[in-house]
C-alpha cells in the first residue's frame, strides 16, 4: 500500500489565529473551506497541517489524515481486518474519496484518496 502523506487534524475554533501562528514557521494556506483549512510548506508541499472546526459530512472529527494511493483497497483491507469503520467509504463534494476507521488508541483516522 502506497502512502502519499500523513497529516495531523487539529480541532480548533481559532482558524485565523492558527494560520497566522504557523505562517511564522513558513506554512501557507493552500485550502480553506471555512470548516477545514490546510496549511503547507512551500518548500515541501507534503509537510502539512489540517485545522478543522467540524467535519462537514461526518458525525465525528478525525485526529489524523492518511492519504493513500488506492483508498478502495485500503477500505477493503480495513473491513477485512475487522477495524471499526465510523464513516463509510464515500465520494465527498470537495473532490476526495474517504472513510474513517478507529485505531487501537481510539483515534479516528481519515483514510483519503484524491479523485
N, C-alpha and C positions, 0 to 999 in steps of 0.2 A: 504494500500500500504506500503510495507516494503522498507525503505531507508537504504542503506548499508553504504554510505559515502557521504559527501558534500565537494567539493574541489574548492578553487578559481583557476581560469585560469588567469595567469598573462601574459600579452602580453609583449614581450621583444625581443631585439636584443642582449642581453647580457647573453646568456645561461651559459657560463663558469663562468662568474663573479657572476651570481645569485647562481649557485651551490656552489661556494666557500664561498659566504657570508652566506648562510643558513646552510652550514656544520658547521659553527661556533656555531650554536644553536643545533647541533646534527642531522640534517637531512642528509640522504644518498640518492644518486641517485639509483632509483630502475627500471627506464625505460628511454631510450633515443632513439628516432627515428630520431634525427637530427633536426626536426622541432618542436618536442614536447618532453619535459622531465618531469618526475615525481620524486619528492623527497619525502621521507617518514621518519618518526621517527622509528628507530629500536625497541624502547620500546612500541610504539603504532602505528602499521602499517597503521591504518586508518587516522592518522594525516598526511596529505599530502599537497603538493603544486604542481601545474602544471604550467610550463612555456612553452610558445609557440611563435614562430615567425610568424606562419601562421597556417591554417588548411589544411591538405593535400587534403581533398575531398569536403570541403565546401567553399562557397564564403565569408562567414563571420566567425569571430572567436568568440567562446563562452567566456562569462565572468565568468561562474561558471559551474561546472560539478556535477551532482547528479546521483550517481549510485543507481539504484533500482533493486529489485529482479525480477520484471516482466516488462521489457521495452515495450512489446507489449500492456499490459494492461494500462500502463502509457500513451502510444501514443493514444490508443483508448479514454481514459479519456480526454486528452488534445484536441483531434479533436472534440469530442462531446461537449466540453465546448466552442468551437469557438476560442480557442487560435490560435495565428498566428504561423504557422509552417514555419521555414525558411530553414530547411534541413530535407528532408523527412526521415522516418524510413528506415534504411538500415543496412546491414551487412558490416563491414569495414574489410579490409585485415589484420589488426593487431589484430583481434580476439574479437571485440566488436560489439554490435548491438546498434544503437543510432539514435536520432533525435534531432533537435534544435527547441525550442519554445522561443518566446519573452515574457518576463514577463511585468507586468503593468508599470514598470520603464524603459522599453526599453532595458533591459539586456537580452542577448542571453544565454539561459540555455541549456546546453548539457545534455540530459537525456540519460543515458547509462546503458547497462547491458553487462556482460561478457558472451560469449558463452562457 
